[in-house]
Amino acid sequence: DSSMRMFLEAFRLPGEAQCIDRILESMANEIYRQCPNLPFKSPDTAFILSFSIIMLNTDLHNPNMEDAKRMTVVEFLNNNRDID
């Protein structure tokens, strides 16, 4: 979480999903390479978790979304249960 915050403080993510995907993939590869003590089995795990956190943040702060449709903690945990 803290590495993603530091990474994303430097710029704003583009609106295009393909660009976001490439940026997060590069970030996940670096997290995996530089932090071998983290419990990720592969860079893909770091990528999926990073993308999931971005989606959660968007979901929670989107003013156009109805409160009843926002992701709950249980839904977030279920979505990420078997990522590794």
SVG drawing of the C-alpha trace seen along z (x, -y; Angstrom):
<svg xmlns="http://www.w3.org/2000/svg" viewBox="-28 -14 44 33">
<polyline fill="none" stroke="black" stroke-width="0.4" points="0.0,0.0 2.7,-2.5 4.8,-1.8 1.8,-2.3 1.0,-5.6 4.5,-6.8 4.5,-5.7 1.1,-7.3 1.9,-10.6 4.2,-11.5 1.5,-11.6 -2.1,-10.9 -3.0,-7.6 -4.3,-7.9 -8.0,-7.1 -7.2,-4.3 -7.3,-0.8 -4.4,0.5 -2.1,-2.3 -3.0,-1.7 -2.4,2.0 1.1,1.4 2.0,-1.1 0.8,1.3 2.6,4.2 5.9,2.3 5.3,1.2 4.5,4.8 7.6,6.1 9.7,3.6 7.9,4.3 8.6,8.0 12.3,7.4 13.1,4.9 11.1,6.4 11.9,10.2 10.6,10.4 7.0,9.7 4.8,12.8 4.2,12.7 5.0,15.9 5.3,13.9 5.1,10.4 1.6,11.3 0.4,11.5 1.7,7.9 0.0,6.8 -3.4,8.3 -3.4,6.9 -2.3,3.4 -5.0,3.4 -7.5,4.6 -6.6,1.7 -7.0,-0.8 -10.4,0.6 -11.4,0.4 -10.2,-3.2 -12.2,-4.1 -15.2,-2.3 -15.1,-4.1 -14.5,-7.6 -16.6,-7.7 -19.3,-10.3 -21.5,-8.8 -21.8,-5.4 -24.7,-4.6 -23.8,-3.7 -25.6,-0.3 -23.3,0.7 -20.0,-0.1 -17.7,2.8 -17.7,4.0 -14.7,5.3 -16.1,8.9 -16.4,8.5 -12.9,7.1 -11.5,10.0 -13.4,12.5 -12.2,11.0 -8.6,11.4 -8.8,14.7 -6.9,16.9 -4.6,14.5 -1.4,16.3"/>
</svg>
